[in-house]
Amino acid sequence: MGLLKTLSTGAPPSLSGNINGDIYGVNGIDTPFVRDRRFGMRNWGMAAPPNNTLGAAAGGALTGTYSWRVTWENQNTGLYGLYGNTLSATLAAQQQTVNRPSTAGIDPQVTHWTLWRTLNGEGTIFYKVTSQTIATASYADNNTDASISSNATLEEHSPPDPMFRYVQEFKGLLFLYGSRVESTGTVTCAAGSGAVTGIGTQFNASHVGEKFFFVGDATVYSITAVAAASGVGALTISPVKVGAVTGVTYKIVAEDPSAMTAQRADDESFEAAERWKVFPNDGDFPSGMDIVGTTLCLYKERHIYGYEFGNDPNPGVSAVLYPIVTNRGLINEWCTVNVGPTAYNLDRVGIYQFDGAGQAAPIDQAIRRFFQPDQGIAAEDQINWAYSSTWRAFYDPVYHQAKWAVTTGTDTYPQTVLCFDLESQAWTVDRDPMGIRAACVESDANGLLRSWKTDNLSAAVIPWAMGGTFQLDGTAVGTISGPVSASGANTLTDGTAAFTTAGNGLKGIPVVALTTPYQIRVIASNTGTVLTVSPNWTSNPPVGTKYRVGAVETRWRSAWLSFDAKARQTADVLTLYFEPTAADVVFYIRLWKDFGTSPILWKESQVTKDGTEIPASAATDGWIKIHANVAGGRAVVVMPQNAIRAFSVEVMQLDCNNPIIVTGFDLDLGPLGKSIRAE
């Protein structure tokens, strides 16, 4: 929070810190930057100054042949940049004036210019002569060799190439890896044409001259022109496309996608000027970089490589670059969660845990059907790979869960969250209707630890939080539920409430109004009794409607249960078991049959009976209500349609503050069979 930097649209940065608390960022397009803990935002490194000139020589102490170089310097940080042109002169008992380079368009962080010089007859080692304020136009060098020979010597302080996409601090070095790879949205191109149109793409003028790939087509195309507007882009490629493609995925690659280099983290000087290749012929693309255990891992989409070094980071000297895993990778840099020595990663196959040393074990068996659309998953729940570049992962320390925000159905930004409990190894699926751009864990202004996220509702990035309605010891922070006493277009009033107003109050936390259908909004601000929400209500919640603060939709669905031959056409009654509640808390279920991709719908509504209520909306969405305060903690549901071959049940809760514990269900197979119990 508080990291402010204007970057190109659609190109979020890769970030890494050093031991001093500075944060370095690259995104493959913009000038690399540093969030300096002492002096705020600045460019990462300083470019070489423009060519400068020598002034007049006059009588002085220097005799011999000398060379000079100038660098820009930031005396606040003690860092200098890349040197400019080399100037030389032969002197005889003279001093030499060196003119400062032009300051037109100078980097705002520059405070001084530094002059460097060789000793008489030398041409490779430059010693520091002086640092002058940027306002000083020239300097007369009359310093003897003896007076500068013990000064600091000029090192290679090249700013990193903007093409690098990932950054990671490792053993005191800042490693830079990969090239920007753009793949958001889909593209279409006619046969024999070089005109490519995109939907949901983020094309920009910087792509001209870069490489273009249609996924599944080995041809390397070059981008010759770009036009873009309002999410629909157009570009021109060469050569022309041989066969037509419609709505396919693609990749735009800047320069060599497999390059890496390193820079010292203490003074931002490069340890090695050359770029190293990371298995460039594996046909794969870099997708991230991270430390797992004690290994620097270089991720590609279908490969993981390891990197280790001794005194010198150059491969072949004291370093080794080697393959770790050749069948798993990473979908993008933000889809990995590190907890202790283990990484939990999402790639194009699914989700797995990785130890950094070669063990990559899948953990997604319970949710594998999300990644395999032929497994009876409704279209709205199927993974939408077209927007995988926007997916994010984060760790929730309060609930000890790794979470992945992904796109499903027709979503163009992540709203579905796959949640893995690291203790129970159980999966749940949440739905965050506000969408997630990014996530982190940080305390709010009142000292409460929250898992923060940002939404996709507007151009302004609005942070919102989970965990802010409870302290870490489980104590509730003010009122979190009750009846509506009044409402407006964007307000909800509970005259008896005592909403917390400490720190950030409830700002950024979801609230659900249990109307039919229910409405989830984000709290923009609050008083002790009034919540102001964004966006406005679809319909104002009526007086008496129940609401819950901190309520995010959470779903769970069972695997398909197949029947034996004797039980066919007889499954008609479901008994659901759960831990009963004292208050009337509602959760929802819907039923699926025979490997279908649509839920069972209800033709008739029903008032509450045996804990089950069938609202009129169940005729279109299939969701029925279960009242958790029913005696015995069980609800009986008579199915409107018999299942013939298989059955599945889906559970949805709207209150993360008071979760209902569902323990299992029985399926009555009628007189020709017996019941099936699932827990």
Disulfide bonds with the S-S distance in Angstrom:
none
